[in-house]
């Protein structure tokens, strides 16, 4: 009898041990399956481009967490609108600034103001995201707070004065909207095209041309000095900005300009002044200026040389062809 109980005890102990091992294996299998499911979800998100939630620091130095990709966006700045469309977000744009004119689709999108935002209209549209400027942030904080209280993600996109600045804006908007891959594609294309121009100019330009840039007509003539896109563009094509000793956008009188003796003159106001080149060529006292004497006066699309967006590279390419046609029109 004792022997039976002894055997029964051993059998019971073995049974309990087996159950424990099976339970342990079941837990390991469950954990392994959970890990596999998590990895599969992450891989699926990566493949589908679902990178949310994301946290960015906008140009007002605010840390913003965006839980999901915005389905509707209001852009209250021309450059931000161009960037958003270039990122493939055109079908999500439900409101733009009064001054947005590119691409053509913006003509049919609700206008929501400019420097002064139509807050009631924006709130009635209830976008998921609003792309605003540092000007709006500094002058209309209560309006932006209204937006945020209503659940709108407000992203402040600051001003830009260089190509590198623009790349940062494109990258930030791309991250905030879940279009980082497209943002990198745009930036890479811009950089490659810009570098190609620089390389060609360095290799081919033997004598730099002196260029006067005119961003507003007489009598109040303004030009662009250092820390402007136009200055960087001229440097890129191995041309000299005759106002390079100035900073930013500055006003000069005609006597000062004539003394600078430019080889070429670029105007950027043809969108609101008829025949700007002819007006410059006809100015009294300018006949001996090389640019006027040789007819080297050209108007370019203002938006492609001053608006901080993807089309800036087109501005560089246009300037290169106008100023050095023998090199860049080949």
Secondary structure, DSSP 8 states (H G I E B T S, - for coil): -HHHHHHHHHHHHHHHHHHHHHHHHHHHHHHHHHHHHHHHHHHHHHHHT---SEEEE-TTS-EEEE-S--S-EEE-SHHHHHHHHHTT-GGGEEEE-TT---SGGGGGS-B-BSSSB-HHHHHHHT-SEEEEEHHHHHH-HHHHHHHHHTT-EEEEE----SHHHHHHHHHHHHHHHT-HHHHHHHHHHHHHHHHHHHHHHHHH-SS--EEEEESB-SSS-EEE-BSSHHHHHHHHTT-EETTTTSBSEEE--HHHHHHH--SEEEE--TTTSTTHHHHHHT-TT-TTSHHHHTT-EEE--HHHHHS-STTHHHHHHHHHHHH-HHHH--
